[in-house]
């Protein structure tokens, strides 16, 4: 019997990474493109970790599903929060929290938190 994915509750995601391409010597992670709504704005985002807060789904499952699409996520939601990405620097750790329905690339952003990383990022 086929399972209807539209009846599943949305996943609450927390992405941790930095704006821009990977730094020299930085290994691992995923290079994502984050589109902003229906605008031409696209941010390169080097993802260190994706955590699904409210379900048993694994972050890798979501990443494998969105990987072939460009941009990988389309950011929607609170404009003041999404606007924080414009001022984030590649040296800052940027956490993005938002809701995503199964099978969708739209990330309904609830919070963007730029902060100094715990350990310095390579330059």
C-alpha positions as CSV (number, residue, x, y, z in Angstrom):
1,X,0.0,0.0,0.0
2,X,1.4,3.4,-1.0
3,X,1.9,5.8,1.9
4,X,0.6,9.4,1.4
5,X,3.4,11.7,2.4
6,X,1.1,14.7,2.5
7,X,-0.4,13.5,5.8
8,X,2.9,13.5,7.6
9,X,3.6,16.4,9.9
10,X,6.4,18.8,8.7
11,X,9.9,18.3,10.0
12,X,11.6,21.0,12.1
13,X,15.1,21.3,10.7
14,X,18.2,23.0,12.2
15,X,21.0,23.6,9.7
16,X,24.5,24.6,11.0
17,X,27.1,25.9,8.6
18,X,28.5,29.1,7.1
19,X,27.7,31.3,4.2
20,X,29.9,30.8,1.2
21,X,31.9,27.9,-0.4
22,X,34.1,25.7,1.8
23,X,37.2,27.3,3.1
24,X,40.6,26.0,2.0
25,X,41.3,22.9,3.9
26,X,37.7,22.5,5.1
27,X,36.7,18.9,4.5
28,X,33.3,17.2,4.8
29,X,29.9,18.9,4.7
30,X,27.5,19.7,1.9
31,X,27.6,22.7,-0.4
32,X,24.0,23.9,-0.7
33,X,22.3,26.7,-2.5
34,X,19.6,28.5,-0.6
35,X,17.2,30.5,-2.7
36,X,15.1,33.3,-1.2
37,X,11.4,33.0,-2.0
38,X,10.6,34.0,-5.5
39,X,13.6,36.4,-5.8
40,X,16.8,35.9,-7.8
41,X,18.8,35.9,-4.5
42,X,20.7,32.7,-3.9
43,X,23.2,32.1,-1.0
44,X,25.9,29.5,-1.1
45,X,25.9,27.7,2.2
46,X,28.4,25.2,3.4
47,X,26.4,22.8,5.7
48,X,28.3,21.2,8.6
49,X,25.3,19.5,10.2
50,X,21.5,19.1,9.6
51,X,19.4,18.0,12.5
52,X,15.8,16.9,12.4
53,X,14.4,18.0,15.7
54,X,10.9,16.5,15.8
55,X,10.9,13.2,13.9
56,X,12.9,10.1,13.4
57,X,14.0,11.1,9.9
58,X,17.7,11.4,9.4
59,X,19.3,14.6,8.1
60,X,21.1,12.6,5.3
61,X,17.7,11.4,4.0
62,X,16.6,15.0,3.5
63,X,19.9,16.0,2.0
64,X,19.9,13.1,-0.5
65,X,16.3,14.1,-1.5
66,X,17.2,17.8,-2.2
67,X,20.7,17.3,-3.6
68,X,19.8,17.1,-7.3
69,X,17.7,20.3,-7.1
70,X,19.0,23.8,-7.5
71,X,18.6,25.8,-5.3
72,X,18.5,23.0,-2.8
73,X,16.2,24.8,-0.4
74,X,13.9,27.8,-1.1
75,X,13.7,29.9,2.0
76,X,10.4,31.4,3.0
77,X,9.0,32.6,6.3
78,X,9.9,35.5,8.5
79,X,11.5,38.2,6.3
80,X,13.5,39.7,9.2
81,X,15.1,36.4,9.9
82,X,15.9,35.5,6.3
83,X,17.4,39.0,5.8
84,X,20.1,38.1,8.5
85,X,21.8,35.9,5.9
86,X,22.7,39.0,3.8
87,X,24.9,40.3,6.7
88,X,26.5,37.0,7.7
89,X,30.2,36.5,7.0
90,X,31.9,33.3,5.9
91,X,33.7,33.2,9.3
92,X,30.4,33.1,11.3
93,X,28.6,29.9,12.2
94,X,25.0,30.4,10.9
95,X,22.2,28.3,12.3
96,X,19.0,28.2,10.3
97,X,15.8,26.8,11.9
98,X,12.7,26.1,9.9
99,X,9.8,23.8,8.9
100,X,9.8,21.6,5.8
101,X,7.1,19.2,4.5
102,X,8.2,15.8,3.3
103,X,9.0,16.0,-0.4
104,X,9.3,19.8,-0.5
105,X,12.3,22.1,-0.9
106,X,10.6,25.0,0.8
107,X,12.0,25.8,4.2
108,X,9.7,28.0,6.3
109,X,12.4,29.8,8.3
110,X,11.6,30.7,11.9
111,X,15.1,31.7,13.1
112,X,18.5,32.6,11.6
113,X,21.3,32.9,14.2
114,X,24.8,34.1,13.1
115,X,27.4,33.6,15.7
116,X,31.2,33.3,16.2
117,X,32.1,29.7,15.8
118,X,33.3,27.6,18.8
119,X,36.6,26.9,16.9
120,X,38.0,29.3,14.3
121,X,37.1,28.4,10.7
122,X,40.0,28.1,8.3
123,X,40.4,31.1,6.0
